[in-house]
Amino acid sequence: MQSARTTPRRRIRALLATAAVLAAATTGALVPSSAGATPATAAEASRLVQEAAQELTVVDEQLHEAELAVAAQQEAARVAAAHAAEAQAALAVFEPQLRAIAKNGYTGKTQSRVAALLTSDSADELVQQMTTLDLIAAHTNAVVSQASAAQVAAEQAQAAADEAAATAEAALRQVQEQRAEVQRRASAYQADFARLSAAEQARVTTAVAGRSLDAPAVAELPVAPGSAAAVAIATALAQVGTRYAGGASGPDAFDCSGLTSFAYAAAGVRLPHSSRAQSQLGRQVSRDELQPGDLVFYYTPISHVALYIGNGMIVHARTYGKPVAVTSVDQRGYRFGVRLTG
Protein backbone atom coordinates (compact mmCIF):
# COMPACT_ATOMS: atom_id res chain seq x y z
CA MET A 1 0.00 0.00 0.00
CA GLN A 2 2.86 2.36 0.84
CA SER A 3 4.61 1.82 -2.48
CA ALA A 4 1.38 2.49 -4.36
CA ARG A 5 1.21 5.90 -2.71
CA THR A 6 4.84 6.84 -3.14
CA THR A 7 5.36 5.72 -6.73
CA PRO A 8 3.19 8.48 -8.31
CA ARG A 9 4.86 11.09 -6.09
CA ARG A 10 8.29 9.85 -7.16
CA ARG A 11 7.22 10.09 -10.80
CA ILE A 12 6.01 13.65 -10.24
CA ARG A 13 9.32 14.58 -8.60
CA ALA A 14 11.26 12.92 -11.44
CA LEU A 15 9.29 14.82 -14.08
CA LEU A 16 9.76 18.12 -12.27
CA ALA A 17 13.48 17.38 -11.86
CA THR A 18 13.80 16.77 -15.62
CA ALA A 19 11.99 20.00 -16.32
CA ALA A 20 14.22 21.85 -13.86
CA VAL A 21 17.36 20.62 -15.64
CA LEU A 22 16.00 21.74 -19.00
CA ALA A 23 14.90 25.07 -17.58
CA ALA A 24 18.29 25.63 -15.97
CA ALA A 25 19.97 25.11 -19.33
CA THR A 26 17.99 28.02 -20.80
CA THR A 27 17.91 30.42 -17.84
CA GLY A 28 18.98 33.86 -19.00
CA ALA A 29 19.65 32.61 -22.53
CA LEU A 30 17.15 34.92 -24.18
CA VAL A 31 18.25 38.22 -22.69
CA PRO A 32 18.25 40.78 -25.54
CA SER A 33 21.71 41.65 -26.81
CA SER A 34 22.73 45.29 -26.70
CA ALA A 35 22.61 47.16 -29.96
CA GLY A 36 25.96 48.00 -31.50
CA ALA A 37 27.01 51.07 -33.41
CA THR A 38 25.59 51.72 -36.86
CA PRO A 39 27.78 49.88 -39.41
CA ALA A 40 30.01 52.22 -41.38
CA THR A 41 30.44 49.96 -44.42
CA ALA A 42 28.53 47.34 -46.34
CA ALA A 43 31.09 44.74 -45.29
CA GLU A 44 30.56 45.59 -41.63
CA ALA A 45 26.80 45.45 -42.06
CA SER A 46 27.17 42.06 -43.69
CA ARG A 47 29.32 40.83 -40.79
CA LEU A 48 26.84 42.06 -38.18
CA VAL A 49 23.93 40.40 -39.96
CA GLN A 50 25.92 37.16 -40.16
CA GLU A 51 26.59 37.30 -36.41
CA ALA A 52 22.91 38.03 -35.74
CA ALA A 53 21.88 35.04 -37.84
CA GLN A 54 24.14 32.75 -35.83
CA GLU A 55 22.88 34.19 -32.55
CA LEU A 56 19.25 33.73 -33.58
CA THR A 57 19.71 30.05 -34.37
CA VAL A 58 21.19 29.59 -30.89
CA VAL A 59 18.29 31.43 -29.29
CA ASP A 60 15.74 29.48 -31.32
CA GLU A 61 17.15 26.19 -30.10
CA GLN A 62 17.30 27.39 -26.50
CA LEU A 63 13.64 28.31 -26.76
CA HIS A 64 12.89 24.76 -27.90
CA GLU A 65 14.60 23.45 -24.77
CA ALA A 66 12.47 25.75 -22.64
CA GLU A 67 9.36 24.44 -24.38
CA LEU A 68 10.43 20.87 -23.63
CA ALA A 69 10.82 21.87 -19.98
CA VAL A 70 7.28 23.27 -19.95
CA ALA A 71 5.96 20.05 -21.51
CA ALA A 72 7.65 18.03 -18.75
CA GLN A 73 6.18 20.32 -16.09
CA GLN A 74 2.74 20.05 -17.63
CA GLU A 75 3.05 16.26 -17.63
CA ALA A 76 4.06 16.37 -13.96
CA ALA A 77 0.97 18.45 -13.24
CA ARG A 78 -1.23 15.97 -15.13
CA VAL A 79 0.22 13.01 -13.21
CA ALA A 80 -0.18 14.85 -9.90
CA ALA A 81 -3.80 15.74 -10.68
CA ALA A 82 -4.57 12.10 -11.56
CA HIS A 83 -2.94 10.94 -8.32
CA ALA A 84 -4.99 13.49 -6.35
CA ALA A 85 -8.19 12.21 -7.98
CA GLU A 86 -7.27 8.62 -7.08
CA ALA A 87 -6.57 9.62 -3.48
CA GLN A 88 -9.90 11.42 -3.22
CA ALA A 89 -11.67 8.37 -4.63
CA ALA A 90 -9.94 6.16 -2.04
CA LEU A 91 -11.09 8.50 0.71
CA ALA A 92 -14.67 8.46 -0.58
CA VAL A 93 -14.79 4.68 -0.12
CA PHE A 94 -14.67 5.17 3.67
CA GLU A 95 -17.50 7.70 3.81
CA PRO A 96 -20.41 5.19 4.10
CA GLN A 97 -18.59 3.26 6.82
CA LEU A 98 -17.86 6.42 8.79
CA ARG A 99 -21.49 7.51 8.48
CA ALA A 100 -22.63 4.10 9.74
CA ILE A 101 -20.29 4.31 12.73
CA ALA A 102 -21.62 7.76 13.59
CA LYS A 103 -25.24 6.66 13.13
CA ASN A 104 -24.85 3.65 15.41
CA GLY A 105 -23.62 5.93 18.17
CA TYR A 106 -20.39 4.14 18.86
CA THR A 107 -18.87 6.10 21.76
CA GLY A 108 -16.05 3.91 22.97
CA LYS A 109 -15.21 0.62 24.61
CA THR A 110 -16.02 1.58 28.25
CA GLN A 111 -19.69 2.44 27.71
CA SER A 112 -20.26 -0.66 25.57
CA ARG A 113 -18.73 -2.92 28.23
CA VAL A 114 -21.03 -1.45 30.92
CA ALA A 115 -24.05 -2.12 28.71
CA ALA A 116 -22.89 -5.71 28.16
CA LEU A 117 -22.48 -6.24 31.91
CA LEU A 118 -25.99 -4.97 32.66
CA THR A 119 -27.72 -6.98 29.95
CA SER A 120 -25.87 -10.32 30.17
CA ASP A 121 -27.72 -13.27 31.81
CA SER A 122 -24.59 -15.36 32.43
CA ALA A 123 -20.82 -15.23 32.55
CA ASP A 124 -20.59 -17.09 29.25
CA GLU A 125 -22.92 -14.62 27.57
CA LEU A 126 -20.95 -11.70 29.05
CA VAL A 127 -17.67 -13.08 27.66
CA GLN A 128 -19.28 -13.58 24.26
CA GLN A 129 -20.67 -10.04 24.19
CA MET A 130 -17.39 -8.48 25.31
CA THR A 131 -15.44 -10.48 22.71
CA THR A 132 -17.86 -9.27 20.04
CA LEU A 133 -17.50 -5.70 21.28
CA ASP A 134 -13.73 -5.98 21.09
CA LEU A 135 -13.98 -7.16 17.47
CA ILE A 136 -16.36 -4.32 16.60
CA ALA A 137 -14.11 -1.80 18.30
CA ALA A 138 -11.05 -3.10 16.49
CA HIS A 139 -12.87 -2.93 13.14
CA THR A 140 -14.12 0.56 13.88
CA ASN A 141 -10.67 1.76 14.89
CA ALA A 142 -9.21 0.23 11.73
CA VAL A 143 -11.78 2.00 9.55
CA VAL A 144 -11.14 5.33 11.24
CA SER A 145 -7.35 4.83 10.96
CA GLN A 146 -7.54 3.93 7.27
CA ALA A 147 -9.85 6.86 6.57
CA SER A 148 -7.43 9.18 8.35
CA ALA A 149 -4.50 7.86 6.29
CA ALA A 150 -6.55 8.28 3.10
CA GLN A 151 -7.35 11.85 4.10
CA VAL A 152 -3.66 12.65 4.60
CA ALA A 153 -2.78 11.02 1.25
CA ALA A 154 -5.51 12.99 -0.52
CA GLU A 155 -4.34 16.28 0.99
CA GLN A 156 -0.70 15.59 0.07
CA ALA A 157 -1.64 14.57 -3.47
CA GLN A 158 -3.74 17.70 -3.95
CA ALA A 159 -0.89 19.87 -2.65
CA ALA A 160 1.51 18.19 -5.11
CA ALA A 161 -0.97 18.73 -7.95
CA ASP A 162 -1.41 22.41 -7.06
CA GLU A 163 2.36 22.92 -6.87
CA ALA A 164 3.01 21.16 -10.18
CA ALA A 165 0.24 23.12 -11.91
CA ALA A 166 1.58 26.43 -10.58
CA THR A 167 5.11 25.54 -11.74
CA ALA A 168 3.87 24.62 -15.22
CA GLU A 169 1.80 27.80 -15.52
CA ALA A 170 4.73 29.99 -14.47
CA ALA A 171 7.06 28.22 -16.91
CA LEU A 172 4.52 28.60 -19.72
CA ARG A 173 4.28 32.36 -19.11
CA GLN A 174 8.08 32.62 -19.20
CA VAL A 175 8.29 30.71 -22.49
CA GLN A 176 5.59 32.91 -24.01
CA GLU A 177 7.66 35.97 -23.07
CA GLN A 178 10.80 34.36 -24.50
CA ARG A 179 9.00 33.50 -27.73
CA ALA A 180 7.91 37.14 -28.12
CA GLU A 181 11.54 38.25 -27.63
CA VAL A 182 12.76 35.78 -30.25
CA GLN A 183 10.14 37.01 -32.71
CA ARG A 184 11.19 40.62 -32.07
CA ARG A 185 14.85 39.82 -32.68
CA ALA A 186 14.00 37.78 -35.80
CA SER A 187 12.06 40.69 -37.24
CA ALA A 188 14.98 43.03 -36.58
CA TYR A 189 17.38 40.57 -38.23
CA GLN A 190 15.17 40.14 -41.29
CA ALA A 191 14.90 43.92 -41.68
CA ASP A 192 18.69 44.27 -41.51
CA PHE A 193 19.14 41.38 -43.95
CA ALA A 194 16.70 42.96 -46.42
CA ARG A 195 18.80 46.14 -46.50
CA LEU A 196 21.81 44.23 -47.84
CA SER A 197 22.44 43.90 -51.55
CA ALA A 198 21.78 40.57 -53.25
CA ALA A 199 25.51 39.85 -53.33
CA GLU A 200 25.88 40.67 -49.63
CA GLN A 201 22.87 38.50 -48.77
CA ALA A 202 24.45 35.62 -50.68
CA ARG A 203 27.73 36.05 -48.78
CA VAL A 204 25.91 36.05 -45.43
CA THR A 205 23.88 32.94 -46.12
CA THR A 206 26.87 31.08 -47.55
CA ALA A 207 28.99 31.97 -44.52
CA VAL A 208 26.28 30.86 -42.10
CA ALA A 209 24.66 28.00 -43.99
CA GLY A 210 27.30 26.75 -46.41
CA ARG A 211 27.33 26.79 -50.19
CA SER A 212 24.26 25.08 -51.63
CA LEU A 213 24.78 21.89 -53.63
CA ASP A 214 22.49 20.13 -56.07
CA ALA A 215 20.18 17.77 -54.18
CA PRO A 216 20.90 14.15 -55.18
CA ALA A 217 18.32 11.44 -55.71
CA VAL A 218 18.05 8.96 -52.85
CA ALA A 219 18.93 6.15 -55.28
CA GLU A 220 22.31 7.81 -55.80
CA LEU A 221 23.17 7.69 -52.10
CA PRO A 222 24.80 4.79 -50.18
CA VAL A 223 21.74 4.00 -48.09
CA ALA A 224 19.69 0.79 -47.84
CA PRO A 225 16.39 1.19 -49.74
CA GLY A 226 13.34 1.18 -47.46
CA SER A 227 15.37 1.65 -44.28
CA ALA A 228 14.43 4.28 -41.69
CA ALA A 229 17.46 6.29 -42.79
CA ALA A 230 16.38 6.14 -46.45
CA VAL A 231 12.84 7.27 -45.60
CA ALA A 232 14.13 10.13 -43.44
CA ILE A 233 16.58 11.25 -46.14
CA ALA A 234 13.95 11.11 -48.88
CA THR A 235 11.57 13.12 -46.72
CA ALA A 236 14.20 15.76 -45.90
CA LEU A 237 15.36 16.08 -49.52
CA ALA A 238 11.75 16.62 -50.59
CA GLN A 239 11.79 19.79 -48.46
CA VAL A 240 14.77 21.40 -50.24
CA GLY A 241 13.80 24.98 -51.09
CA THR A 242 11.24 25.23 -48.27
CA ARG A 243 11.67 28.42 -46.25
CA TYR A 244 13.32 28.67 -42.84
CA ALA A 245 11.25 29.84 -39.86
CA GLY A 246 12.20 29.72 -36.20
CA GLY A 247 10.15 27.14 -34.29
CA ALA A 248 8.71 25.62 -37.48
CA SER A 249 8.47 21.87 -38.01
CA GLY A 250 6.73 21.73 -41.39
CA PRO A 251 5.29 21.21 -43.79
CA ASP A 252 5.49 24.81 -45.06
CA ALA A 253 8.56 25.96 -43.10
CA PHE A 254 11.29 24.46 -40.91
CA ASP A 255 14.04 25.24 -38.49
CA CYS A 256 16.96 22.83 -38.07
CA SER A 257 15.55 20.45 -35.43
CA GLY A 258 12.09 20.84 -36.91
CA LEU A 259 13.36 19.42 -40.22
CA THR A 260 15.15 16.44 -38.67
CA SER A 261 12.19 15.58 -36.43
CA PHE A 262 9.83 15.91 -39.45
CA ALA A 263 12.06 13.68 -41.59
CA TYR A 264 12.40 10.93 -39.00
CA ALA A 265 8.70 11.08 -38.10
CA ALA A 266 8.03 9.82 -41.63
CA ALA A 267 10.14 6.77 -40.73
CA GLY A 268 8.25 6.21 -37.48
CA VAL A 269 11.00 7.64 -35.27
CA ARG A 270 9.98 10.39 -32.86
CA LEU A 271 12.58 13.07 -32.09
CA PRO A 272 12.26 16.04 -29.72
CA HIS A 273 12.14 19.46 -31.37
CA SER A 274 15.51 20.58 -30.00
CA SER A 275 19.02 20.13 -31.43
CA ARG A 276 20.52 19.72 -27.95
CA ALA A 277 17.93 17.11 -26.97
CA GLN A 278 18.50 15.25 -30.23
CA SER A 279 22.26 15.26 -29.62
CA GLN A 280 21.68 13.17 -26.47
CA LEU A 281 19.98 10.33 -28.36
CA GLY A 282 21.50 7.28 -30.05
CA ARG A 283 25.24 6.62 -30.30
CA GLN A 284 27.83 9.30 -30.93
CA VAL A 285 30.03 8.80 -34.01
CA SER A 286 33.04 10.65 -35.41
CA ARG A 287 33.29 12.47 -38.74
CA ASP A 288 34.98 9.43 -40.34
CA GLU A 289 32.23 7.10 -39.14
CA LEU A 290 29.30 9.06 -40.55
CA GLN A 291 26.67 7.07 -42.43
CA PRO A 292 23.54 8.26 -44.28
CA GLY A 293 20.79 8.90 -41.77
CA ASP A 294 23.10 10.07 -38.97
CA LEU A 295 22.32 13.38 -37.29
CA VAL A 296 25.18 15.90 -37.33
CA PHE A 297 25.61 18.62 -34.69
CA TYR A 298 27.36 21.98 -34.63
CA TYR A 299 28.64 24.62 -32.21
CA THR A 300 29.24 24.81 -28.46
CA PRO A 301 26.74 24.66 -26.90
CA ILE A 302 24.90 22.55 -29.48
CA SER A 303 22.62 24.85 -31.47
CA HIS A 304 22.33 23.29 -34.93
CA VAL A 305 21.50 19.86 -36.31
CA ALA A 306 21.58 18.50 -39.86
CA LEU A 307 20.84 15.16 -41.51
CA TYR A 308 23.83 13.44 -43.10
CA ILE A 309 22.88 11.97 -46.48
CA GLY A 310 26.21 10.47 -47.56
CA ASN A 311 29.09 11.44 -49.85
CA GLY A 312 30.11 14.26 -47.47
CA MET A 313 26.74 16.04 -47.73
CA ILE A 314 24.03 17.14 -45.33
CA VAL A 315 20.51 18.48 -45.78
CA HIS A 316 19.47 21.09 -43.25
CA ALA A 317 17.35 24.12 -42.42
CA ARG A 318 20.07 26.57 -41.45
CA THR A 319 19.04 30.15 -40.87
CA TYR A 320 16.66 33.03 -41.59
CA GLY A 321 16.65 34.01 -45.25
CA LYS A 322 18.06 30.63 -46.33
CA PRO A 323 15.69 27.82 -47.38
CA VAL A 324 16.30 24.12 -46.71
CA ALA A 325 19.40 23.14 -48.69
CA VAL A 326 22.02 20.49 -49.31
CA THR A 327 25.56 21.53 -48.37
CA SER A 328 28.87 20.01 -47.35
CA VAL A 329 28.98 18.43 -43.88
CA ASP A 330 32.27 20.19 -43.23
CA GLN A 331 31.17 23.52 -41.87
CA ARG A 332 32.38 25.81 -39.13
CA GLY A 333 31.43 24.56 -35.67
CA TYR A 334 31.22 20.84 -36.50
CA ARG A 335 31.03 18.72 -33.31
CA PHE A 336 29.97 15.09 -33.90
CA GLY A 337 27.40 12.78 -35.41
CA VAL A 338 24.73 10.65 -33.73
CA ARG A 339 23.46 7.33 -35.09
CA LEU A 340 19.80 6.71 -34.26
CA THR A 341 19.30 3.39 -36.06
CA GLY A 342 21.28 0.23 -36.70
C-alpha positions, 0 to 999 in steps of 0.5 A: 500500500505504501509503495502504491502511494509513493510511486506516483509522487516519485514520478512527479518529482522525477518529471519536475526534476527533468523540467528543472534541468532543461529550464536551468539550461535556458535560464537567462539565454534569451536576454536581448543583446545590446545594440551596436554602433551603426555599421560604417560599411557594407562589409561591416553590415554584412558581418553584423547580420551574419553574427545576428543570424548565428545568434538567432539560431542559438536562441531558437534552439534554446527556446525549444529546450524551454518548451520541452521543460514546460511540456515536462512540467505540464506532464508532472501536473497531469500526473499529480492531478490524476494521483490526487483524484485517485486519493480522493476516490480512495477517501470516498470509499470510507465515507459510508462506513464512517457515516454508519459508525456515527449513526450507530452511536459508537462512543467507545469501549467503556460504555459498551462494556457497561451495557454488556455487563448490565444486559448479560444473563450469564458469565458465558454470555458476558464473555461472548458479548465483550469479545464481540464488542472488542472485534467491533471496536477493532474494526471501527478503529481500523476504519477510522485509521484507514480513513485518516490515512486516506485523508492525509494522502488525498491532501498531500496529493492535492498539494503536489498537484497544485504545486506542479500546476503552478510551476507549469503555468509559471514556466509557460508564461516565461516561455511565451515571453521568450517567444515574443523576444525571439520574434522581435529579434528575428524581425529586426534581423530580417529587416537588416538582412533585407537592406543588404544587396543581393551579393551581400545576402548571398555572402551572409547565407553562404557563410552561415549555412554553407554553399548550396549543392544540387540535391541528389536522388536517394537512389544515388546515395549509399543508403539501404532502400526502405530503411528508416534512414532512407525514408528520413533522407527522402523526406528531408530532400523533398523539403529542399527549397522550403523556407526557414522559420524559427520554431517551425516543423513543417510542412510549409517551413522548418528550423533545423531540429524541426526538419530532422524531427519531421524527416524521421517522423516519416520513418516512425522515429519520434525526435524532440524538437531541440538540437541539444535534446536530439544530440543526447539520443543514439550513439555518438560517431566521429566524422569518419564514421558518418553514415547516411541517416546520422544526425550531425551537430554543430557549435558549443553549446549545441545549437544546430543539427543537420541530416547526413545523407552520404558522400560528405553532404548534409541536408538542413534548415540553417538560418533566416533568409536561407531555405532548406538546402544540401551543403557540405557536412564540413562547416564551421562549428562541426562537433559530432554525429549521432546514429539513431538506427542500426 
